[in-house]
Amino acid sequence: MAVRNQFDEQLQSLHHQLLRMGMLVEEAVHQAVKSLVDKDIKLAGKVIDGDKEINDAEMDIEQKCFTLIALQQPVGGDLRRIATALKISTDLERIADHAVSIAKTTIRLKDEIYAKPLIDIPQMANIVKGMVRDALDAYIHLDHQEANQVAERDDKVDTLFKEIFTEMIDLMNSDSSVIQQATHLLLIAQYLERIGDYVTNICEWIVYMKTGKKVELNQ
């Protein structure tokens, strides 16, 4: 029983560490887009500098997962929980990389006046931030139904991306002087669209963790 209790404590520690990493990633996305909207170069730099902590967290979680597998030799649901934590940490790290890319674009555009107010990009960011937060909540509570619902929100992200794509193409066609800026903004929208995809991946792993079945959500 003592061995099982120790294993449960190690699992709980792993889950808390993953949740903390997710909170850092969610905040990185928020700060990156806020830095873009507000032209806040200092905040953009904070996102870039903070990426090391997220990378370190991902590597630490990975090491803990491998150690638990090697020493405890888990099977069934326990093994799926550890494998899911490993996969989620990888997707979170990739999301953070996109936040860094957005922050770097903020710096590139620091001297430019935006051709139009940024409305859809912050809206996309709000959706994907909520998706990250709620996917982690589904992970902690082993709630595969909530994971399904989170993945469904990616439809709205995709719709906004298509709208931004059309808008940026029209803008470039009507005013060649904003082609470079519009291209950067289009890339940011694409980063956010990819974040939605990564959260969908996370939701798929949560379903696997709970059911043992690997499914494709929101196709």
Wavefront OBJ file of the C-alpha trace (Angstrom):
o trace
v 0.000 0.000 0.000
v 2.897 2.335 0.839
v 4.316 1.873 -2.652
v 0.942 2.699 -4.204
v 0.584 5.783 -2.025
v 4.009 6.977 -3.093
v 3.114 6.415 -6.740
v -0.147 8.363 -6.332
v 1.762 11.241 -4.749
v 4.222 11.249 -7.649
v 1.343 11.286 -10.124
v -0.270 14.196 -8.309
v 3.015 16.088 -8.345
v 3.280 15.465 -12.089
v -0.265 16.721 -12.666
v 0.341 19.889 -10.640
v 3.536 20.576 -12.552
v 1.754 20.134 -15.862
v -1.027 22.469 -14.718
v 1.529 25.103 -13.740
v 3.195 24.789 -17.135
v -0.193 25.226 -18.782
v -0.830 28.396 -16.793
v 2.514 29.791 -17.920
v 1.680 28.960 -21.527
v -1.780 30.513 -21.310
v -0.254 33.691 -19.864
v 2.408 33.739 -22.596
v -0.286 33.722 -25.292
v -2.193 36.474 -23.483
v 0.883 38.662 -23.045
v 2.096 38.108 -26.599
v -1.166 39.294 -28.159
v -1.514 42.119 -25.630
v 1.996 43.286 -26.534
v 0.954 43.320 -30.195
v -2.248 45.291 -29.599
v -0.613 47.761 -27.190
v 2.721 47.917 -29.045
v 4.352 47.010 -25.739
v 7.920 46.026 -26.580
v 8.815 45.419 -22.934
v 5.972 42.929 -22.560
v 6.989 41.220 -25.803
v 10.493 40.827 -24.411
v 9.044 39.298 -21.243
v 7.297 36.636 -23.322
v 10.503 35.844 -25.182
v 12.569 35.677 -21.998
v 9.951 33.566 -20.229
v 10.126 30.830 -22.847
v 13.124 29.261 -21.089
v 11.063 28.545 -17.986
v 8.436 26.806 -20.118
v 11.086 24.795 -21.974
v 12.646 23.774 -18.661
v 9.238 22.717 -17.338
v 8.636 20.566 -20.427
v 11.992 18.829 -20.013
v 11.400 18.271 -16.288
v 7.963 16.774 -16.920
v 9.426 14.541 -19.612
v 12.111 13.293 -17.217
v 9.553 12.639 -14.474
v 7.371 10.669 -16.896
v 10.268 8.481 -18.014
v 11.345 7.931 -14.404
v 7.840 6.908 -13.333
v 7.573 4.469 -16.221
v 10.994 2.967 -15.528
v 10.669 2.646 -11.766
v 6.957 1.979 -11.290
v 6.250 0.041 -14.510
v 2.634 1.287 -14.633
v -0.012 -0.416 -16.723
v -3.524 0.383 -17.916
v -4.968 3.709 -16.817
v -1.850 4.730 -14.881
v 0.336 4.284 -17.929
v -2.117 6.234 -20.072
v -2.106 9.127 -17.586
v 1.665 9.344 -17.680
v 1.802 9.046 -21.468
v -0.882 11.750 -21.754
v 1.068 14.098 -19.477
v 4.116 13.572 -21.678
v 2.181 14.351 -24.863
v 0.412 17.368 -23.362
v 3.683 18.911 -22.187
v 5.042 18.649 -25.725
v 1.974 20.372 -27.187
v 2.137 23.097 -24.527
v 5.758 23.788 -25.378
v 4.845 24.164 -29.048
v 2.042 26.576 -28.120
v 4.571 28.633 -26.169
v 6.825 28.731 -29.230
v 3.988 30.333 -31.191
v 3.512 32.894 -28.415
v 7.197 33.779 -28.765
v 6.760 34.157 -32.526
v 3.893 36.595 -31.923
v 6.023 38.561 -29.458
v 8.859 38.771 -31.969
v 6.430 40.107 -34.557
v 5.380 42.798 -32.083
v 8.987 43.976 -32.047
v 9.208 43.907 -35.840
v 6.093 46.072 -36.137
v 6.957 48.472 -33.308
v 7.429 51.509 -35.597
v 4.388 50.890 -37.782
v 0.890 52.307 -37.533
v -1.614 49.508 -37.947
v -3.615 49.786 -41.143
v -6.760 48.901 -39.206
v -7.710 48.205 -35.585
v -6.836 44.713 -34.362
v -10.144 43.055 -33.492
v -10.251 39.468 -34.778
v -6.720 38.554 -33.663
v -7.408 39.373 -29.972
v -10.702 37.503 -30.297
v -8.868 34.440 -31.609
v -6.402 34.738 -28.734
v -9.175 34.867 -26.146
v -10.699 31.692 -27.541
v -7.463 29.700 -27.629
v -6.476 30.903 -24.145
v -9.769 29.603 -22.812
v -9.260 26.357 -24.696
v -5.854 25.841 -23.057
v -7.257 26.526 -19.595
v -10.320 24.312 -19.994
v -8.402 21.460 -21.629
v -6.118 21.331 -18.600
v -9.181 21.359 -16.353
v -10.529 18.384 -18.310
v -7.181 16.638 -17.852
v -7.133 17.154 -14.097
v -10.732 15.947 -13.723
v -10.387 13.078 -16.207
v -13.352 14.543 -18.071
v -13.274 13.369 -21.680
v -16.678 14.919 -22.400
v -15.348 18.357 -21.446
v -12.333 17.665 -23.664
v -14.701 17.037 -26.574
v -16.478 20.333 -25.921
v -13.188 22.232 -25.773
v -12.092 20.784 -29.109
v -15.349 21.928 -30.717
v -14.358 25.555 -30.072
v -11.596 25.176 -32.633
v -14.268 25.653 -35.326
v -14.631 29.281 -34.250
v -10.853 29.734 -34.340
v -10.742 28.349 -37.883
v -13.603 30.621 -38.946
v -11.846 33.703 -37.597
v -8.639 32.698 -39.333
v -10.440 32.458 -42.660
v -11.988 35.880 -42.090
v -8.602 37.407 -41.270
v -7.033 35.724 -44.286
v -9.647 37.226 -46.603
v -9.356 40.620 -44.945
v -5.558 40.718 -45.190
v -5.583 39.659 -48.838
v -8.109 42.391 -49.646
v -5.996 44.916 -47.733
v -2.855 43.970 -49.625
v -4.652 44.182 -52.958
v -5.993 47.645 -52.183
v -2.833 49.127 -50.667
v 0.578 47.728 -51.611
v 2.273 49.796 -48.881
v 0.831 47.530 -46.172
v 1.783 44.208 -47.745
v 4.578 43.515 -45.252
v 2.467 44.446 -42.227
v -0.525 42.456 -43.468
v 1.720 39.446 -44.050
v 2.973 39.619 -40.451
v -0.573 39.897 -39.115
v -1.653 36.971 -41.256
v 1.184 34.894 -39.812
v 0.050 35.786 -36.299
v -3.456 34.600 -37.137
v -1.915 31.398 -38.426
v 0.040 30.941 -35.181
v -3.201 31.273 -33.220
v -4.942 28.839 -35.559
v -2.153 26.342 -34.933
v -2.515 26.843 -31.175
v -6.145 25.805 -31.545
v -4.963 22.670 -33.332
v -2.491 21.864 -30.554
v -5.210 22.226 -27.929
v -7.354 19.866 -29.990
v -4.446 17.399 -29.878
v -4.394 17.765 -26.094
v -8.120 17.017 -25.967
v -7.604 13.895 -28.063
v -5.015 12.650 -25.580
v -7.412 13.298 -22.704
v -10.031 11.143 -24.424
v -7.371 8.452 -24.885
v -6.361 8.718 -21.235
v -9.942 8.166 -20.116
v -11.172 5.636 -22.680
v -8.059 3.975 -24.049
v -9.136 4.960 -27.579
v -7.269 7.409 -29.800
v -9.785 9.466 -31.731
v -9.606 12.478 -34.021
v -11.708 15.337 -32.716
v -13.248 18.216 -34.610
v -12.414 16.954 -38.094
l 1 2 3 4 5 6 7 8 9 10 11 12 13 14 15 16 17 18 19 20 21 22 23 24 25 26 27 28 29 30 31 32 33 34 35 36 37 38 39 40 41 42 43 44 45 46 47 48 49 50 51 52 53 54 55 56 57 58 59 60 61 62 63 64 65 66 67 68 69 70 71 72 73 74 75 76 77 78 79 80 81 82 83 84 85 86 87 88 89 90 91 92 93 94 95 96 97 98 99 100 101 102 103 104 105 106 107 108 109 110 111 112 113 114 115 116 117 118 119 120 121 122 123 124 125 126 127 128 129 130 131 132 133 134 135 136 137 138 139 140 141 142 143 144 145 146 147 148 149 150 151 152 153 154 155 156 157 158 159 160 161 162 163 164 165 166 167 168 169 170 171 172 173 174 175 176 177 178 179 180 181 182 183 184 185 186 187 188 189 190 191 192 193 194 195 196 197 198 199 200 201 202 203 204 205 206 207 208 209 210 211 212 213 214 215 216 217 218 219
